[in-house]
Amino acid sequence: EILVVGLDEPGLVRVSDRVRFISTGRPVSPARARNIGAASATGRILIFLDADCIPSPGWLKEMLAASDRWKDAGAISGSMLPDGRNYASQTFQIACFHEHLSLNKPGCRRLLASFSLLITREVWEKTGGFCPDLQIAEDVDLSVRLQKMGYPLYLASRATVRHLHGRDTLSRLWHYATESGRHSIRVRLRHQDWFGYLPASAWFWRLFAPAVALVRTVQIYRLTPGLLHFWVYFPYVLLSKLGWCIGAARGIEESAADKNEE
């Protein structure tokens, strides 16, 4: 069964007897949309696919083959082709999805991305689904909760999608980087027992942002096979990580303000 959750205002999904539309009436977060779809689905296996991802031929077959291969999996993520429509778009792919590019070898992962994600109904019901209050990093939260429950996570590198996202200008890239840092730092601090020590000081993230961004960018290029062929994007991957640190500082300040209001 194919469930389309949301609005599909452009009318891009072809009407078919196999497709069921579930209108949310208004825009909702990806986490809420996925939860709605999972609640309406009847299958034993759930596969989530983001609206801006176009599956390659054989994607579904590879996802199901990975499920048969890793029967102990808490969840399995597909991979993303390492291509973008322009410089900013390509930078976004590398900066945000370097661990899930098809350049990587298949196997165990510490965190999964939810753009192309398989999870069994049995495991899904144990987790309670995605946290509906999270706008960004809901997949980080789910990944950690699954591993705390004892489930391993896997990447199926051959189950590829093409990511046609809208972060195709440097201003949009910067905006997403800061928003990602703003939201995901709060998720990471929530699970600090799993991530290990993270500075919970806004001034730290602002003061040491250049150093943290440089170290992280070097790590990305060093640990991702084949990424050195994309060296020309290094400066703006660094800029993206700098934006993440600036956003993290803001997220910490907002978290402290929320606690004071309580």
N, C-alpha and C positions, 0 to 999 in steps of 0.2 A: 504494500500500500504506500502511496505517496501523499503526504500531508503538507500543504503549503500554509504556513501560519503567518499572519500579518495582514498587509493591505494589498500588496502587488499593484500599486497605483499605476505603474507603466504598462501593466498587462503583459508582462514578459512570459508568464507561464502558460503553456499551451493547454487548453481545455481538453480533458480526456476522461474516459470512464474510470481510469486508474488514479486520477488525481482528485483529492478532496481539499477544498479551500476552507480554512478556518479563519474568519476575519476577527481581528482584535478590536476593530472599531476605531482605534487610534494607535499611533506608534508606541511600541513597547520595547523594552530592552531585549537583547538576544537571549538572556537567561530566562526571562518570563516566556518568550515565544517558544523556546525549546521545551520548557516545562508543560506548556499548554499542548504542544504537539505530542509529547510523550504520554500525557494523560489521556489523549484521544486515540492513540495508536493501540493496536491489538496484537502486534507481533512479539515474538520472543526476543528478537534482536532490534535494537533501536540504532539508527544511524542519522546523525545530524549533519546537515550541509548548509553552510552560510549562503545567503542570497547572492553574494558577489563572487562565489566560487563556481567555476565550470568544470565538471568532472572530465577527465581524459577517458578515452575508450578503455574499457576494462577496469575502471575504478571500482565499481561495485563488486566485481568478481574478486579483485585483489583484497578488498576489505573483508569479504566473507572468508576468503582463504586464510587471511591472517587470524580471523576468529577461530578457525579450525586448528590452526597451528599453535596458537597461544591460548589454550583452553583455561588457563589460570588467570587470564587478564582481567584487571578491573576495568580497563578501557583501552582502546586502540585508536591512534590517530593516523589519518592519512598524511600524505606529504604535499608540499607545494612546489611547483616548478619554479626554478630560479630565474624568472624573467619578469620584467616590468615594462610598462608602455613608454616610460621616459626615465630620466635620471632620478628624479625624486621618487617615482613609483618603485624603481629598482632598489633604491636606498631603503625604502620602507620594508620591502621584502627581507632584505638582509638584516636590518636592525631589529625587526620584531619577530621574524620567523626563522632565524638562522638554524635553530635546533630542529626545525621541521621541514627543511628544504629536502628535495629529492636527492641532493648531493650526499646526504648522510646515509650511513648504513642502517638497515633495519635492526630492531632489537629494543632492549629495555631503555626507558627514559625516566627522568626524574620528574618532569612536568610535561603535560600534553596541551596542545591547542585545540580549541573546539570547532574550528572551521570545517573539519571533516573528522567526525568522531563516532566510534562504535562502542556501544555498551549494552550488555544484556539486560533484559527486563529485571531479572533477579537481582543483579547488582544495583541497577538504577533505583529500585524500590528500597534497598537497604540504605542508600545514600540520601534519599529524599530529594534528589535532583540538584539542579543549580540553585545557588542562593539568589532569589529573585530581586534582592535589593542592590545587587552589584551591577554597575553599568559596564565596567571593564574588569578584567582579571577574574571573572567568574570561573574560567577554566583552571586558573591557578588554584583557586580555592577547592574546586572539585578534585583536582589532582592530589592535593595534599590530604584531603579527607579520605580518598580511596586508599592511599598508601598507609595512612594511620589505621585503616581497617585491615591492612595486611595484603592488599591487592597490588600486584605489579602493573606497570604501565608500559605500553609498547608503541613503537613507530613502525608503520607499514610503508616503507619508502616507495614501493612500486604502485601504491594506490594514489595517483597524483591528481591534483586539480590545478587549474590556472586561476590565479587570484586577480580579479578585475576590480580592485578597490578604488576609492576616490582620492587617496592621498597622493596626488600627482603634481603637487606644487610644494615648494620648500616651506611655505607658510602653513600649509595643511599638515605637512610632515612634522613641523615644530609643534603645532597645536596638539596633534595626537600624542606626540612624545610626552609633553607636559601633562596631558590628561591621563595618560597611562601611568606615569609616575605618581600623580596625585591619588589615583584610586588603588593601584597595586601595592603601594607601600603600606596602606592600611590593611590590606589582605595579608601581606607578609608579616607585619607586626602582630596580626591576630594569630598567626601560626608560627610565632618566633621559636617555640619549642621544637619545631621541625626544621626551620630554616637556619637556626643558630642565631648568634648575636647580630642584631641590626641596630645602628644608632637611631634612637628615637628623638633626635634633636634636629630641628629645622635648620639651625645655624650650621650644623655639621654638613648637611647636604648642600647648602649654598657655598660654604667656604671651600669644601673639598670636591665640589662638582667637577672641575676640570681633571683632577687626578683620577677620580672614580670613573669618569667617562672614558679616559684614555686607557686605563687598565682593562675595563670591560670590553672596549672595542678591540684591543689587542687579543684578548681571550677569544672573542668571537671568531676572528680570522685564524687564530692558531688552532682552534679546536674543531672548526668546520671543514671537512675535506673538500678540496676543490675551490674554496672561497678566495684563495689568493689570485685566481683568474679575474676576480672582481675587485682588484685592489683600487681601482679608480674611484670607487664609492666610499673608501675609507674615511675621507674628511667629513662627509655628511652622515655617515653612521656614527662617527664621533659626536657630531652636532646633535644627533637624535638622542644619544645617551646623556649628553649634557642637559638637554631639555627634560629628560626623565628625572634627573637629579633635582632640577628646579621644581618640577611638579611634585616630587616626593616631599620637598620642604613644605610646600603649600598643603599637601595632604596631612602632614603631621600637625600643622597649625590648625587645620579644620577639625581634626580629631580631638585636639586639646580643647578647642572651643565647644565642641559638642559635649564633652565630659563636664565642662564648667556649667553649661546650661542645665545638665541633668542634676 
